[in-house]
Every structure is written in structure tokens, then in C-alpha cells.
Amino acid sequence: MNTNAGWPGGLPGMNVAQSAQQLAEGWNQALKGLTGLSLPAHALPGLQAGYLRDAAALWNEAASASRDPSKPGVGDRRFAAPDWLADSSAAYTAGMYLLNARTLLKMADEVQADDKTRQRLRFAVQQWVDAAAPSNYLALNPEARRKALESKGESIAQGLQHLWHDLRQGYLSQTDESVFEVGRNVATTAGSVVFENELFQLIEYTPITAKVHERPLLIVPPCINKFYILDLQPENSLVRYALSQGQRVFMLSWVNAGESIGEKTWDDYTRDGVMRAIAEVQAISRQAQINTLGFCIGGTLLACALAVLAARGEEPAASLTLLTAFLDFSDTGVLDLFVDENMVRMRETALAQGGLLKGRELATTFSFLRPNDLVWNYVVGNYLKGETPPPFDLLYWNSDSTNLPGPMYCWYLRHTYLENNLIEPGKATVCGEPLDLRLIDLPTFIYASREDHIVPWQSAYTSTQVLPGKKQFVLGASGHIAGVINPPEKKKRSHWINNKLPKTADAWFEGTTEHAGSWWPAWTAWLTPQSGKLVAAPKAAGGHTRKAIEPAPGRYVKARA
């Protein structure tokens, strides 16, 4: 009997029973050969039975004379175009692909191994499964073929031009980057650079209210990306929103690391970056204490800096805000799959003494955490269909990657993702001080995003158990970036609040109340009492200690990796 049931689909007339057996046995043999792992014998019959049942249903549907091409298809948006539904062969190919994909992932889940090994195997299988989708190939994608015929080959020619463009620039285009320019239509909030060193520029934003709170706000963004995610457009700028609430806002703009600072360490970023920025804002504002905010790894750096200062008897911060940030790295989600002792040692061998971790490498890693959305979606649109991706400010920022000094990155990997040393008092030393986060005893606002795949919200919640001060935890909808950038005027999404802070995130969520719309008003309502009285807005940037160096957003943020 013919068994044309190979990847991704199969052809009419295939023997599905033989196909199911071959799929399971072939996978098991390949698995043993590559990893030494295998499936338990008791799992195979159930997998084969399920495969037979679903394959038979697909075949009967494809062979049915009464098949309705207008009915919903296979339930996957990659195959949602009418072309997939109208072509019975294409619909059958898509259905068989999804069946094979589900079966392979179930097999990965059944492998006899420890949990982390199974998760790694599942991740690898998922990557291969996503890459092998028939929608990714011109010969198997009826929508792309139709466009090619209707355009008389123009869509293919345009797709090849897009491919050549991306090969020259070194990465996959996710948006029309020609539309955007930093300082022209992103990162446009008015301000001045009032201090700079080799690691960062300090931006003081121009107030937009007649009076401002006397205690300023310093924002520490992630050094893995550029700060203007918090100042994309006027209508979705967290910076501008804070200014509208009477805050006096300062932003730390990290340098895009070059070879000249390739030897910089975590201590350097803590001391000459965050701690220096805190001191400058104190001096400019003439305030003994300031409000501080750290986003993602910026929050981790900020916490380290405040703990070092506390160990020295200094308390420069009146409050701390953490946005989607890790302090406790015991559960880092899918990123944990990449980190083990061998991987960290390999990085340390290559970079611990100097050199750069290229920003494009990090950007590619993050994209492949969501490959269908951030990789294959654009392969199909850009190259197979010849479409130019629409302009989108967030994706422009996402493509504007930054380099990191190797020693700084290696310290971060080992002491956080691998060993989780920050939450163990005295386990790590930063700037010569045994690190103890329990010394950060101040009001703290902690925000997490419910669908965050980079900082799982349950892990962000554990910061409530690490820090001793009075805390407020808020959970927002959506992911790592879209959940944070959620201006109130859009009236989108929702957030959850529970003023009690039990030990576990799940227990906290059980007692929450859901509120419609943005979490930003809840944050500013919390921040305002920490900000002091209202005073006349400063007439010039830099106060009496610094003069404006150049207009915001400054030249550091404009340097491309």
C-alpha cells in the first residue's frame, strides 16, 4: 500500500495506519540516535490510535462530495485565507501538517527524561514544526501562488527584492523601517541631554505643566534595547503621560556598546551607569531623594544599585517602580531552556575577558521565542507574497537592537539565569558590596504582564516576597511590551489589582479585581504621594549644575548596532 505520508501532509490513497506506525517508530529511532532518549512503550498505542482517528476524519472530509469550501478551515490563522479552504488538496495538506505537528509535540511530551530535557526537546520540535509549515513554501501555499499568477510574477520578483534587501541588512524586516527616524517621529518628547559618560546619556524632559512635583522621576530602561520604547509616539508615550501628571522626568539612555567599552562589567553598569545617574538627578533637582523606575533588565540593574547604596548607608530613592523585571530568577520561563553550565562557560570563554555580544543575536533569539508571529509570518508576507510589511513603531523599535559588553553579559547570565544569586543575601558581590536586596526598604510598585513570555508574571510577583517595603502589585493584560505600553486614551485591555500579597502568585490572583483599561492611572495614583509638593516647573534643563549638551533624544540612541 502506498504511504506518501511524509512531511508535511500526505496524499490521497495513503495507508494511515502504516503512516501512524512509521511516524511513531521513525521518531523513536531518530530520537534514540540523536539524544539516547526514547518514548515509553505504553505511550505508543495511544498516540497511534489518536493519529489514526484524526487522519481518517481528515481523509473523509477531503473525499466528501458534499464538502463546503466556505466553511471554516483547520482553525489556524496560517491557513485562514479563502485559498486554503477552496482547494481541497491544500486544505488536506494543511490538516495533515497540523495533525503531524500535534503528534510530534505529544511524542516530545512523552519522552523519558527529566522535565528540562523534555522542555528543550519540545522547543526544538516546535521550531522545526513551525519552519516546516506548508504555508512557508511557495509550492504549497495556494494564496501565494494565486498572487503570483494574478500579478504575472510581480509578487515573486518583489519578494526576491525583499529577500535581497534583508540579506544585505542582515536581518528579517518586520516593518517598513524607512517610515521611521529616531528624533523625528519616534522618541520625540522634548528635552535635553544634561549629562553623558561613556555608558549613558541623561535626558531631562521639558515639563508640560506649569507646576511639577519637587521629587523627580528617574527611568532606567533595559540596556538590551533602546529607551524609546517608553517614548514611541506622543499618543503612546509613558514619558509624556508622566509629564502630563506633573512629574519631572529624567531618562537614562544607554550607549550602543562598541569595541571601546567591550571590557565593561556589571559593576561598571551599576556604578557608572545607574548610580551615577541617580547622583546627577539628585544634584540637578536639589533633592535628597528621587523616585526611580526600572524596566526589564533596567529594573534588575536599578535594584542592584539601590542595594549597593543601602549597604553604604545611603537612601537616595523615595520609591521604586519595577516593570516586567526579574529579581528572583528561579522560574525564567522559556529562556531557561537556553541556559545551563555548559552554555554559560562557553559564553565566558568567548566574552568574559572582553568583546561584544551582538544585539542582532539577542534580537534573533527573542524572535524565535514566538517564531510564527515574529519570523515565519514575515517570511511568507515579505518573500512569498512580495508584500512590504506595514509601518509599526513598536516593531521598528524591536529591530533597533543594541550590543552589550561581553563581561557584563556573562556576569548577568551566571549570577541570574544560571545561579539565581541575587535573592541570596551575600551570595553575589556588586561594586565591592555583598548584595542584599532586603536592604531596599522603600515603597515599591511592581507591574507584570499576564502573557509575558520573557518575564513570566508569576516570577515578577516573587519580587513582593524579596523586597521588605510596602508594595503594590498590578497585573496587566497582554505581553512583555504591549502590556506595558498601554495608554489610557486607547481604552484597551485591562488590569488586575489585589492589595493583599500572599506568598504565591496564584493565591494573589484568586483575590484580584479586574479593572478595564490601562494600569497607568493606578501607577500615577500610587506615585503622586511619593513625589512631594508641587513647585514651579524649572525654566531650563540641568538646573544649576549642568548645561544642556544637545536636544533629546541625544546621539547615543541614534547609533545602530
N, C-alpha and C positions, 0 to 999 in steps of 0.2 A: 504494500500500500504506500502511495506517495506521502511523504512527510515534509512538505515545503512549509514548515512551521518555524523557520528560523527567525531571527530578529529582523524587523520589529513586529511583523504580523504573521502572515501565513496565507496560503492561497486556497481557494475552494477545492474541496476534494481531499484536504489533509486528514490524516488519522489523528484525531485529537487525543485519543488515549495514548497512542505511541508518542505524540508530541509532549504530553504531560510527563510521561515517564522519562523521555530523553532530556527534557528541561531539568527535571529534578536530579537525575543521575549525572548529567553533564555538569551542572552547577556544583554538585557534591565533589566530583572528581577534580574540577578546576580549583575548588576551594582547598581541597587537601593538598594539591600540588603547589599552590601559591603560599598558603599560610600554615598548613599542617592541621587546620581545623576541619570539622565536619558537622553535618547535621545529625541529630539523633534519629535512629531508625524509626521510632514511633511517630515522628513528625511527618514523614514522607507520605504515608497513605492519605492523611487528611488534606495535605497540600495538593496531592494528585486528584483527589475526589473533587475538591473545590475548583481546581483548574478545569477538569472535565465538564462539570456542571456549567460554568460560566462560558467556556468555549463553545459548548453545544448551543447555548442560548444565543450567542453571537452569530453562529452559523445559521441557525434557524431564522434569525432576524434578517440576515443578509439574503437568504434564499427565498424569503417570503414574497409572494407575488403581490401581496396587499400592503407592502411596506410604504409608509407615508414619508416622503422626503422632507416634508415641512415640520415634522415632529422634532422635539428637542433631541440633540445627539447624545454623545457619550458623556456629557457632564463635565467637560474640561475645556477651559476657555481657549486653549491652544487649537482646539478643533471646533470652535463655535461658529466659524464663518459658514454661510449657506453652502459654499462649495463642498465642504466635507459632508454635509447632510444630503446633498443632491446626488452625490456619486457613491453608489453602494460599495464599490471596491475601496474607495478612500475611507468611508465610514467603517468598513470592516477592518481595514488596516489599522485605523486609529483604535478601534475597540480591542483588537488583539494586542496591540502595543501596550495599552493600559492594563490588560489582563496579565501579560508577561511581566510588566513592571511591578504590579501588585504582588505577584507570586515571588519574584526575586527578592523584594523587600521583606516579605513574610519569611522567606528562607533565611535571610540575613538575621532576622529577629530570633530564629530558632537555633542558630549556631551554638555549639557547645563551647562557651568561652566566658571570661569574666565580662562584666557589664560594659566597661570602657572599650574592650576589644570589639564587642558586638556593636556598640555605637559607632566606632570607627569604620567597621565593615559596612554598616548600614549607610553611613555618609558616603563612602566610596561607591557603593552600589547606586545610591541616589544620584551621584554626579554622573555616572555612566548612563543610567536610565534616562536622565534629563537630556544628556547630549545625544542619545540615540533616538529621540522622538522623531517620528516621520515628518512632523511639521518643520523640522530643521533642514530638510533636504529638498531641493527643487524638484527632483524626480517624483517625490512622494507627496508634495504639497499642492493640492489642486487649486488653491487660491492663488499661490504664486505663479503657477502655470497659466492660469487664466489671465492674470495681469500681463504676463509676458506675451501672450497671444494678442490681447487687446491693444497693447502698446507697440506691437510689431517689434518686440525685442528691446524696446527702450528701457523698460524696467530692469532688465538684466544688465544692460550697459551702464545704467545709473548705479546699480548695485555693485558692479565691479569698480566704478569710480569711488564709491563709498569705501569699499574694501581697501583700495589702494591708499586712500586718504588715511584710514585708520592704521594701516601698516606703517605708513610714514610717521604718524604721530606716536605710535607705539601703544595704543590702547583703543578699546571699542568706544565709539561715540554713543552716548546715551541721550544727548540733547544737541540742539544746534548752538554750538558754542560761539558762533560768530555774532549772535544777537547780544551777548553779554560782555561787559567790561567792568572790572572792579573799580569802583570810584565813580563810574558813570551811571550805571543802572542797577548795580548791587553794591552793598556797603556804602550807602550814600548819606547816612545821617551825618550832619555837620559836626565838626570837631577839629581838634588839633593834636598832633603828636607833641607831647611835652617832655618826654624823656626817651632815651634809647641807649642800649648797650649791645653787645654782640649777640645776645639771646632774644631780646624783645624790644618792641616799641610800646610806649604807654600812651594811649589815646585818652584825652579828656573831651567828652562830648559837650557841645554847646547846649545850655539849658533852653527849654522851650516854654518854661513857665516863669512868671515874674519872681516867684519865690521858690526856693528849693530847701529840702531838708539839710540841716547842717552836717549830718554824718553821711559821707559819700558811700557809694557802692562800687566796689572793685570786682570786675568779672574776669575769671581765669578760664579761658576756653581750652579745649583739647589742643595739645601740640601736634597731635596726629593729623588734624585738619586745621583749616583756617577759621579765624574768629567770625567771619561774616555770615556764618550760618545763623547767628543771632542778630544779623542786620542785613537780611536779604533785600527786601523791598520795604518802602515805608509802611505798607499795609500789613506786613507780617514780621516786623522788626521788634524783637523783645527789647532791644536797646531803646528804640523810640517810645515804646509803651512805658518803660520805666521812667523815661524823661517826662512823659505826659503826666505821670503820677507824682511829679515833683522831686524825683531822685536826681542827685548829682552823680553821673555815671562815668566811670573810668573802665577802659578795656585794655587788657594785656594782649598784644599782637605778637605772636611768636615768629621768630625768623624761620624761613625755609632753609633748613640746615645745609650748609655746603661743606666742602672738604676742610675749610679753615677751622671749623668747630667740630670736626669729626671725632675728637677725643673727649668731648664734654660728657659728664656723668649725670646721674640722677641728683647727686648733691649739687652740682652746678645749676641745674634747672630749678632746684628748690631754693638755693641761697641767692644766686644771681638773677633768677627769674622771679619766682613768686614772692620771696621775702623782700627783695629789692623793690618790687612793685608796691608792696604794702607800705614800705617805708616812704616811698615817693608820694603816694596818695596821702599818707598822714601829714607829710610836710607841706604839700600843696594846699590841702584843706585846713591845715592847722587843727586837726582833730586827733586826740589821743587814740581814739578807736574808730574803726570804719566797719561797714558791712561788707561781707565777702560772699562771692558766688563762684562755684566751680562746676564745670560741665564735663562729664565723662572722665577721661584721664586728668583733665584740669582739676576736677574735684579731688582725685587721689593726691595730686601734687599739692593742692591747697591744704588738705588735711595734714600731710607730712610737714608742710611749712609751719602751720599753726601749732602742731605738736612740738616741733623743734623750738619754736619761740616760747611756748609754755614751759618747756624744760629749762629754759634760761630765765624764767620768771617774768616773761613779757606776755601781755594780753592785748594785742593790737586790734583784735576783731570783737565787735559787739554782737555779731551774729554770723551764722554760716548757712548758706544755701547749697545743697548738693542736687544736681540734676543728672539723672541716669548715671550714677557714679558708683564704682566699687570701692569699698573699704575692706570687706570680707570677701575673699576670692575662693571660698570653699565650693561654690557652685557657679561656674562661669558659662554654663550652657554649652552650645555647640563649639565655642572656641576652645574648650577644654580638650577636645579631640586632637588638637594640633600640638598640645604641649605635654612633653614628658622629659625625663632627664636627658635622654639622647639628643632630642631636638634642641634643648637649651644649651647643652655642651657644644653642639655643632655651631650654634649661633655665637657662643662665646669664643670658640676657636677662631671664627672668621671676623668677629666685630668687637670683642671685649677690649682690645687694645687700641681701637680706633677704626674709623671708616664710617660709612653711612648705610643705614637701612633705607632703601629707596622707597619713596612714597607710593610709586606705582605698584610695588609688590604688595604693600598693605591694602591698597585700593582693590587690587585683584582678589585678594583673599576675602575681603568683606563682600565683594560682589558674588563670589561663588558660595557664600552662605545662603544666598537666595538666587540660584542660577537661572531659574525660569523667568524671574522678574527683571534681573539686572544683567543677564548675559544673553540667553537664547532668544528672548523677546526682541532684542536689538539685532541679533544675527539675522533673524527672519525678516524683520522690518527693513533694516538697512541694506542687506545684501540680496536676499531672495526677492523682495518686493521692490527694491530700489527707492524706498521712501526715506526722506530726511526726517530724523526724529524732531518732534516739536520742541520749541524753546521752553525750558523749565528751570527756574532759578535754582531750585534745590539740587537738581541733577548736575547743573553747571558747577555748583559748589562741590558736589561729590566727586567730580572729575578733576578738581583743582587740588591735587594731592601734595603732601609735604614729606620731606626727608627727615629722618631722625638720626642723631649721633649714635653710633653702634654701642659704646659703653653704657649710655643712658638706657637704651632699649634693652640691653642684656640684663642690667640690674633689675629693670622693671619685670622682665619675664621671670627671672629666678625668684625674686622676693614676693611676687604677687601671684601670678598664674600657677607657678610650679609649687612654691613652698608656703604661700599664704602667710607670710611672716608679719604683715602689718598689724594684724589683730592680736599678736602675741607680744605683750609688753617686754621691751628689751631685746626681742629676737633680731630686729634689724637696727642698724645704726645709720642715721641720716645727719649729715653735717656735723659729725662728731658726737651726736647725742643719741643715746638709746631711745628708740622710738616708742612712745606710749600714747596711743590715741585717747586714752581715758583722761588725759590732761586737757583735752579740748572741751572744757565745761562752759558752754555758752548756748544760747537759743539756736536751734537748728531746724531748718525746713528741708525736708527730703522729698524729692519728686522722683517717681518711676513711671515707665510706660508699660502698659499691660501686655502688648505684643512685642516687646523689645527682645530681639534675638542676640544682641550684643551684651547688654547688661540685664539679665532676667530680673523682673520686678521683685521676685522673692529674695534675690540676692541683694538688691538695693535696700530692701526692707531691713535686712540684718544690720544695717548701719544704726538703726534705732536701738539695737542691743549693744552696740560697741561704744557709742558716744554717751556721756553721762548727763548732758544738759537737758533742758526742757525741749521737747521735739514735737514737730508736726510732720506727719507723713501723708502725702497725697499721691494717689494713683490716677494716671491719665490713660485715655484710650490711645490706640494706635502704637507706633513703633518708636525706635530709638530717637529718630529725628522728627518725624511728623507729629509725634505726641508732644514733643517739647515746643515746636513751632506751631502754636495753635491760638492765634489772636482772637480775642472775644468777639470782635465785629463779625467774624465769619459764622459764629453760632454753630460750630461744628463739634462733633464728638461729645464726650462727657468726661467726668472725673469722679473719683470716689474718695470719701473722707470718713475717718473714724478717729476720734480724739484719743481713744484708748490704744495702747501699744502693747498687746500681748506678745509672748515670746515668738510665736510663729506667724508667718505671713498669711497662711490660710485662716488662722483664728482671727487675725485682723480683718480680713476681707469679709468674713461672716458677719461682722458687726458694722459694715460700711453703709453709708447712704450715698446713692448715686445722684450726681448733680449734672444737669445739662450744660453743655458749653465748655469753654476754656477754663483751665485751672489758674490762669494768670491773675484774675482778680483775687482768688484765695491767697495767692502768694503775696501780692502787694498789700492785702489787708493784714497779713502777718508781718510784712516787712516795715510798714509805716510806723508802728510803735517802737521799732528798733532804731529809727532813723533820726530821732531828735526833733527839735523845733524847726519851724520854717524861718528862713532868713532870706535876705535879698540875694538873687542869683548873681554869681560873680560876673563881672563885666569882661574879664579877659581870662584866657586859659593859662594855667600854670601858676596862678597865684603870685606870691612874691618870691618864690624860689626858682621857678622855671619859666623859660620863654618858649613860645611855640616854635617848633622846629620845621614843621610842614603841616599842611592840612590833612585831616583824616581822609582816607583810611591809612595813609602812610605808604611808604615804598616797600616795606618788608612783606606786606600781604600780597603785593603785586608780583613778587618773584615766583616763577613757575618751577616746579620740580623738574 
